[in-house]
Structure formats: structure tokens, C-alpha cells
Amino acid sequence: MESIFMVVPIVTLLMHSDQLANAHLVTKILGMGVVVRELNEGDGFMTTKMVETTMRRLMASEEGAEVRRKALRLRDSFRQAVVEDRTSHTAASPFSPSFLGLNSLV
């Protein structure tokens, strides 16, 4: 969630458990991240070269530019949802607005 609000694309490193589902959400559904290595790719080891290549894809390619554009659009959608009288604002109103930082998000 913090990555979305701050428009930080996500690099996913799949190892086990729920990481596969989270990576799928971030990379395929939301489109605001890239995967270093798929679980069934190669010999199962992740190298520094794989991480470097992924970071270059994210930072210096059209694919990375598109990921950043999607992250920006998603952030804008999230910010609209917390505006007063919107769904997220209404749902959070029983909680402390200052604790949730709702005023600083809009």
C-alpha cells in the first residue's frame, strides 16, 4: 500500500508461500511491478545479475516507464478514494482521522 501512495514500482522476489499470489497481483493485475525470476525458471537460484537486469528493465526501458505510469494512475485512484465522503474515507471515519493520516493524503 505504501508503494502505491508513494508511486514506487515494486520488484518482486519469489521464494515461497503467499509471495506468488502477491507478485501476481502487483505485476499482472495492477501492473505496477516486475518479477526478478519466476519460481519455475532456471535452477531455482537468483543471482545478482538477475536483480541488476530486472532493475535496469524497471528504470531504463519502456516497460519500466509503463509500470511507473500505472503506479501513478493507481496512486491517483487511491487518493480519490480517501477524499471526504468517498468510500474509503467513510469506512475509516469511525477510526481516528489524524492517526490514519487521511488529511495529509489529499
C-alpha positions as CSV (number, residue, x, y, z in Angstrom):
1,M,0.0,0.0,0.0
2,E,2.8,2.4,0.8
3,S,4.4,1.8,-2.5
4,I,1.2,2.8,-4.3
5,F,0.8,6.0,-2.3
6,M,4.5,7.0,-2.9
7,V,4.4,5.8,-6.6
8,V,7.2,3.3,-6.1
9,P,7.2,0.4,-8.6
10,I,7.7,-2.9,-6.9
11,V,10.4,-5.5,-7.8
12,T,9.1,-8.9,-6.7
13,L,11.4,-11.7,-5.5
14,L,9.6,-15.0,-5.4
15,M,10.7,-17.5,-2.8
16,H,7.7,-19.3,-1.2
17,S,4.2,-19.0,0.4
18,D,2.0,-16.1,-0.5
19,Q,4.7,-14.3,-2.5
20,L,3.5,-15.9,-5.7
21,A,0.0,-14.5,-5.3
22,N,1.3,-11.1,-4.2
23,A,3.6,-10.9,-7.1
24,H,0.8,-11.9,-9.5
25,L,-1.3,-9.1,-8.0
26,V,1.4,-6.5,-8.3
27,T,2.8,-7.4,-11.7
28,K,-0.1,-8.9,-13.7
29,I,-3.2,-7.4,-12.2
30,L,-2.1,-3.9,-11.0
31,G,0.8,-3.7,-13.5
32,M,3.0,-1.7,-11.1
33,G,5.9,-4.1,-10.7
34,V,8.2,-6.6,-12.3
35,V,9.4,-10.0,-11.2
36,V,13.1,-10.9,-10.9
37,R,12.7,-14.6,-11.5
38,E,9.6,-16.9,-11.8
39,L,9.5,-19.8,-9.4
40,N,9.9,-22.4,-12.1
41,E,12.6,-20.5,-14.0
42,G,16.1,-21.8,-14.2
43,D,17.9,-23.7,-11.4
44,G,16.0,-22.1,-8.6
45,F,18.8,-19.7,-7.7
46,M,18.6,-15.9,-8.0
47,T,21.8,-14.1,-9.0
48,T,22.9,-10.5,-8.6
49,K,22.9,-10.3,-12.4
50,M,19.2,-11.2,-12.5
51,V,18.5,-8.5,-10.0
52,E,20.6,-6.0,-11.9
53,T,18.9,-6.9,-15.2
54,T,15.4,-6.5,-13.6
55,M,16.3,-3.1,-12.1
56,R,17.6,-1.9,-15.5
57,R,14.3,-3.1,-17.1
58,L,12.4,-1.2,-14.4
59,M,14.5,2.0,-14.5
60,A,15.6,2.4,-18.1
61,S,13.1,0.8,-20.5
62,E,9.7,1.4,-22.0
63,E,8.4,-1.4,-19.8
64,G,9.6,0.4,-16.7
65,A,8.1,3.6,-17.9
66,E,4.7,1.9,-18.3
67,V,5.0,0.4,-14.9
68,R,5.6,3.9,-13.4
69,R,2.7,5.3,-15.4
70,K,0.4,2.6,-14.0
71,A,1.7,3.2,-10.5
72,L,0.9,6.9,-10.8
73,R,-2.6,6.3,-12.1
74,L,-3.2,3.8,-9.2
75,R,-1.9,6.3,-6.7
76,D,-4.3,8.9,-8.0
77,S,-7.2,6.5,-7.7
78,F,-6.3,5.7,-4.1
79,R,-6.1,9.4,-3.3
80,Q,-9.5,10.0,-4.7
81,A,-10.9,7.1,-2.6
82,V,-9.8,8.8,0.7
83,V,-11.4,12.2,-0.1
84,E,-14.1,13.2,2.3
85,D,-17.4,11.4,1.6
86,R,-15.8,8.7,-0.6
87,T,-15.8,5.0,0.2
88,S,-12.5,4.7,2.0
89,H,-13.0,7.9,3.9
90,T,-16.5,6.9,5.0
91,A,-15.3,3.4,6.0
92,A,-12.4,4.8,8.0
93,S,-14.3,7.6,9.7
94,P,-15.0,5.7,12.9
95,F,-11.2,5.5,13.4
96,S,-9.0,8.4,14.3
97,P,-8.5,10.5,11.1
98,S,-5.3,12.0,12.4
99,F,-3.9,8.6,13.2
100,L,-4.8,7.3,9.8
101,G,-3.3,10.4,8.2
102,L,-6.3,11.0,5.9
103,N,-5.9,14.7,5.9
104,S,-2.3,14.5,4.6
105,L,-3.2,12.3,1.7
106,V,-5.4,14.7,-0.2
